[in-house]
């Protein structure tokens, strides 16, 4: 399931027109954008985007989910030209005139950021719900005891928890690599709406982009926790067979659902232990005493992903902790340095969200350390650097991900607000 975060991104760029030959970067980006919109190939567009790219105001950090859904419904284009290139401080806005095959014009634009990649992308129109008035955003309400234990199903390297959402019972993938909850459209086809205007909307020149929808959740229950009145995205998702037809796969739980807790992963017992925290990460409960930790490590939040430093040999790698990844993942720029510390190599493949198979190297990482704490014999993949945020210079560079293979080494607790991970 973590593989949906990766796509084969072979960047194809075509030289821009002679009118803007003096602006090769802007022309190349405009050409790639045009070709991506024309062919509906997200692999042409995703490498150009910052991980924090503002895609018409939609939730950030979800490029690999939003772009394929938007492109799938994007109307056919016949031609385009660059209208203007406008400096905006340290940024550059490129405005485009585009002609659709229906004969109607379009006017997308994008902003190139300090990183040299697209910081803002406006390719879909805003939509209103029920007229010109902006809908009020739901007021999120959390009700939960100070501590709670949640059993989970560990299947194919991923964590699934049983929950209830607006009267529907089913399983949810716990995916801290995603910023938000995403519902499986197969089971949620009621009360759907386009994105509200203050979230960017998803209406294209020929009508609504049906694959990017929003739904207000009245109540979501996870064990003794209840979360009320919040908005989520609803998108098509893969079918997951959890062996119980009466308990379907309803969607995924992202960082925003559990951000108010310290989350402890006990992979052997297949249980999560959640401790409610305040805005500084301190325990709300005055009676709860955390068990002693073998080691503690600080991390830096990169949007919704905790980045911890791991040492392999004499090198340090910035690794994102992501329970939505089954294996550890290292990007292939570091393959030569990592190879002496790995064994049991195997060439295999993984399938991305678009069904494209990518060759990868599978191996066992013999030993790594965080501080002085050892992590041994972890199944890992070496993949192309295809995460849309991996080279974003705005924050720490990312060398890979630590998935459930990493979480199995110790009972691991992540305190998002305090910026600490505890190994027990």
DAWO-V806991 format. One record per pair of residues at least 6 apart in sequence whose C-alpha atoms are under 8 Angstrom apart, sorted by the first residue. I is the first residue (numbers start at 1). GAP is how many residues later the second one is. If there is no record, write none. Layout:
i;gap
I;GAP
I;GAP
This chain:
i;gap
1;157
1;323
1;324
1;325
2;322
2;323
2;324
3;322
3;347
3;348
3;349
3;350
4;60
4;347
4;348
4;349
4;350
5;59
5;347
5;348
5;382
6;58
6;346
6;347
6;380
6;381
7;36
7;57
7;345
7;346
7;347
7;349
7;351
7;379
7;380
8;35
8;344
8;348
8;349
8;350
8;378
9;34
9;35
9;37
9;38
9;377
10;33
10;34
11;32
11;33
11;34
11;36
12;20
12;32
13;15
13;16
13;18
13;19
14;14
14;17
14;18
15;9
15;12
15;13
15;16
16;8
16;11
16;12
16;14
16;15
17;10
20;7
20;62
21;6
26;59
26;68
27;55
29;19
30;52
30;66
32;12
32;13
33;11
33;12
34;46
35;6
35;9
36;6
36;7
36;8
36;9
36;35
37;34
37;37
37;39
37;40
38;38
38;39
38;40
40;28
40;31
40;32
40;34
41;27
41;30
42;25
42;26
42;29
46;17
46;18
46;21
46;342
47;339
47;341
48;69
48;70
48;340
49;14
49;68
49;69
49;70
49;339
49;340
50;65
50;67
50;68
50;69
50;338
50;339
50;342
51;9
51;10
51;11
51;12
51;337
51;338
51;339
51;341
52;8
52;9
52;67
52;251
52;337
53;7
53;8
53;10
53;65
53;66
53;67
53;68
54;6
54;65
54;66
54;67
55;65
55;66
55;67
55;68
55;145
56;64
56;65
56;66
56;67
56;68
56;69
56;70
56;143
56;144
56;145
57;141
57;142
57;143
57;144
58;137
58;141
58;142
58;143
59;140
60;119
61;117
61;118
61;242
62;116
62;117
63;325
64;324
66;146
68;286
69;140
69;142
69;143
70;132
70;139
70;141
70;142
73;136
73;137
73;138
74;130
74;135
75;25
75;26
75;129
75;130
75;131
76;24
76;25
76;26
77;21
77;22
77;23
77;24
78;20
78;21
78;22
78;23
79;19
79;20
79;21
80;16
80;17
80;18
80;19
81;15
81;16
81;17
82;12
82;13
82;14
82;15
83;11
83;12
83;13
83;14
84;10
84;11
84;12
85;7
85;8
85;9
85;10
86;6
86;7
86;8
87;6
90;23
90;24
91;20
91;21
91;22
91;23
92;19
92;20
92;21
93;16
93;17
93;18
93;19
94;15
94;16
94;17
94;18
95;12
95;13
95;14
95;15
96;11
96;12
96;13
97;8
97;9
97;10
97;11
98;7
98;8
98;9
98;10
99;6
99;7
100;6
104;101
106;99
107;16
108;13
108;14
108;15
108;16
109;12
109;13
109;14
110;8
110;9
110;10
110;11
110;12
111;7
111;8
111;9
111;10
112;6
112;7
112;8
113;6
115;277
115;278
115;279
124;77
124;78
124;79
124;80
124;81
125;75
125;76
125;77
125;78
125;79
125;80
126;70
126;71
126;74
126;75
126;76
126;77
127;67
127;68
127;69
127;70
127;73
127;74
127;75
127;76
128;6
128;66
128;67
128;68
128;69
128;73
129;6
129;64
129;65
129;67
129;68
134;62
134;63
134;64
135;61
135;62
137;93
137;94
138;78
138;91
138;92
138;93
139;90
139;91
140;87
140;88
140;89
140;90
141;86
141;87
141;88
141;89
142;83
142;84
142;85
142;86
143;82
143;83
143;84
144;80
144;81
144;82
144;132
145;79
145;80
145;131
146;129
146;130
146;138
146;139
147;126
147;127
147;128
147;129
147;138
148;75
148;76
148;77
148;125
148;126
148;127
149;74
149;122
149;123
149;124
149;125
150;11
150;72
150;73
150;121
150;122
150;123
150;124
151;10
151;119
151;120
151;121
152;7
152;8
152;9
152;10
152;118
152;119
152;120
153;6
153;7
153;8
153;117
154;6
154;116
155;87
156;170
157;168
157;169
157;170
157;247
157;248
158;15
158;16
158;165
158;166
158;167
158;168
158;246
159;14
159;15
159;164
159;165
160;11
160;12
160;13
160;14
161;10
161;11
161;12
161;13
161;61
162;7
162;8
162;9
162;10
162;60
162;61
163;6
163;7
163;8
163;9
163;57
163;58
163;59
163;60
164;6
164;56
164;57
164;58
165;52
165;53
165;54
165;55
165;56
166;51
166;52
166;53
166;54
169;78
169;79
170;76
170;77
170;78
170;79
170;80
171;76
171;77
171;78
171;79
171;80
172;77
172;78
172;79
172;80
172;81
173;76
173;78
173;79
173;80
173;151
174;78
174;79
174;80
174;149
174;150
175;77
175;78
175;79
175;80
175;147
175;148
175;149
175;150
176;77
176;78
176;79
176;128
176;129
176;146
176;147
176;148
177;77
177;78
177;127
177;128
177;144
177;145
177;146
177;147
177;148
178;75
178;76
178;77
178;126
179;75
179;76
179;77
179;125
180;52
180;53
180;73
180;74
180;75
180;76
180;77
181;51
181;52
181;70
181;71
181;72
181;73
181;74
181;75
181;76
182;50
182;51
182;52
182;53
182;69
182;70
182;71
182;72
183;49
183;50
183;51
183;52
183;67
183;68
183;69
184;50
184;51
184;52
184;53
184;65
184;66
184;67
185;49
185;50
185;51
185;52
186;50
186;51
187;63
188;46
191;24
191;25
192;21
192;22
192;23
192;42
193;20
193;21
193;22
194;7
194;8
194;9
194;14
194;15
194;16
194;18
194;19
194;20
195;6
195;7
195;17
195;18
195;19
202;6
202;7
202;10
202;11
203;6
211;23
211;24
211;25
212;21
212;22
212;23
213;20
213;21
213;22
214;17
214;18
214;19
214;20
215;16
215;17
215;18
215;19
216;13
216;14
216;15
216;16
217;11
217;12
217;13
217;14
217;15
218;10
218;11
218;12
219;7
219;8
219;9
219;10
220;6
220;7
220;8
221;6
237;14
239;10
240;8
240;9
241;7
241;8
242;6
242;7
255;49
259;157
259;158
260;16
260;17
260;18
260;19
260;156
260;157
261;13
261;14
261;15
261;16
261;154
261;155
262;12
262;13
262;14
262;15
262;19
262;151
262;152
262;153
262;154
263;9
263;10
263;11
263;12
263;150
263;151
263;152
264;8
264;9
264;10
264;147
264;148
264;149
264;150
265;6
265;7
265;8
265;142
265;146
265;147
265;148
266;6
266;7
266;142
266;144
266;145
266;146
267;140
267;141
267;144
268;140
275;8
276;7
276;8
276;9
277;6
277;7
277;140
278;6
279;138
280;137
280;138
281;134
281;135
281;136
281;137
282;136
291;133
292;132
293;129
293;130
293;131
294;79
294;128
294;129
294;130
295;76
295;78
295;127
295;128
295;129
296;124
296;125
296;126
296;127
297;11
297;73
297;74
297;123
297;124
297;125
298;10
298;121
298;122
298;123
299;7
299;8
299;9
299;10
299;120
299;121
299;122
300;6
300;7
300;8
300;119
301;6
301;115
301;118
302;93
302;94
305;15
305;16
305;17
306;14
306;15
306;110
306;113
307;11
307;12
307;13
307;14
307;91
308;10
308;11
308;12
308;13
309;7
309;8
309;9
309;10
309;61
310;6
310;7
310;8
310;9
310;58
310;59
310;60
310;61
311;6
311;57
311;58
311;59
311;60
312;26
312;29
312;55
312;56
312;57
313;28
313;55
317;81
317;82
317;83
318;78
318;79
318;80
318;81
318;82
319;79
319;80
319;81
319;82
319;83
320;78
320;80
320;81
320;82
321;80
321;81
321;82
322;79
322;80
322;81
322;82
323;79
323;80
323;81
323;84
324;79
324;80
325;76
325;77
325;78
325;79
326;77
326;78
326;79
327;52
327;53
327;54
327;75
327;76
327;77
327;78
327;79
328;50
328;51
328;52
328;53
328;72
328;73
328;74
328;75
328;76
328;77
328;78
329;51
329;52
329;53
329;54
329;71
329;72
329;73
329;74
330;50
330;51
330;52
330;53
330;69
330;70
330;71
331;51
331;52
331;53
331;54
331;68
331;69
332;50
332;51
332;52
332;53
333;51
333;52
334;65
335;47
341;24
341;25
341;26
342;21
342;22
342;23
342;24
343;20
343;21
343;22
343;23
344;18
344;19
344;20
345;16
345;17
345;18
345;19
346;15
346;16
346;17
347;12
347;13
347;14
347;15
348;11
348;12
348;13
348;14
349;8
349;9
349;10
349;11
349;12
350;7
350;8
350;9
350;10
351;6
351;7
352;6
359;24
360;21
360;22
360;23
360;24
361;20
361;21
361;22
362;17
362;18
362;19
362;20
363;16
363;17
363;18
363;19
364;13
364;14
364;15
364;16
365;11
365;12
365;13
365;14
365;15
366;10
366;11
366;12
367;7
367;8
367;9
367;10
367;11
368;6
368;7
368;8
369;6
375;31
375;34
376;33
378;27
378;28
379;26
390;7
390;8
390;9
391;6
391;7
410;13
410;14
411;12
411;13
412;9
412;10
412;11
412;12
413;8
413;9
413;10
413;11
414;6
414;7
414;8
415;6
